[in-house]
Amino acid sequence: MFDLYLFGALIPVFASVHFLCWIALPYMSKTFNTVGASDKGYWVANHVSTFHAVGAVILSVDCMVDRPEMLTEDDFFMQSEKAHFMGHFFMAYIFFDFCVCLYYNKQWKSFWENMAHHGCVLLCWYQLVGGDEHHDSYGLLFSTVSIFCEITTPAVNLFWIQKKTGTDHGCCFTLNGLYLTFSFVLFRAGGFLWMGYKLYIVRQQFFSLATYRYVTIAFCYLTGLTMQLMWSKKLVTGCIKTLRGGKTKAR
């Protein structure tokens, strides 16, 4: 079940990290002090995102270790106590970042993409974590694997920072770009396609949910899949261009 108290208690954690980044980053990077307010906000948000990603991946792996059968058994209604905290941790960050995005609005180039992504995540995870009148939660495999996809996030954030600080060249930039591209294609594009296959396998259980539930979850999944494929294509194209000696644009 959705725990409003736990959700509310986790939001200040990300707010605190956000605040600390505003204090620390001016001392950590000279470039930070030269960029505009919106870029500073995006820079801070990137560090909070990385903090969340590390925690989310650890929690998702812990959940997989706790219930490894989720990867092999086709049970849409499988339960896990550890997934309860993982889901609320993920939702709390998404909600906090959603609010930050709203504050900066169109000053961020990826504003509409972020709004679509965060809106779908909150709509979907509220159901997966909160369950329904018959189940405390559901979709354990799908929530866990989706959260594990955050393993690509630190590389995404580092890529943006490298572009801003003018360090978008050399071995470190190339290695980060290669890791970002391959991990994104493997875990996000490949992972979402695999989850689509698993969703088809458990379709009878899935369609036993109330109509508005499976319709919204299916919509959010298809929106997420479209974004992952679109971003994967951009990354592969940019990676090939960089390896050939061209330039890529910061997101």
ABEGO torsion letter per residue (X at the ends): XBBAAAAAAAAAAAAAAAAAAAAAAAAABAAAAABBAAAAAAAAAAAAAAAAAAAAAAAAAAAAAABAAAAABBBAABBBAAAAAAAAAAAAAAAAAAAAAAAAEAABAAAAAAAAAAAAAAAAAAAAAAEBAABABBGAAAAAAAAAAAAAAAAAAAAAAAAAAGABBEAAAAAAAAAAAAAAAAAAAAAAAAAAAAAAAAAAAAAABBAAAAAAAAAAAAAAAAAAAAAAAAAAAAAAAAAAGBBBBBX
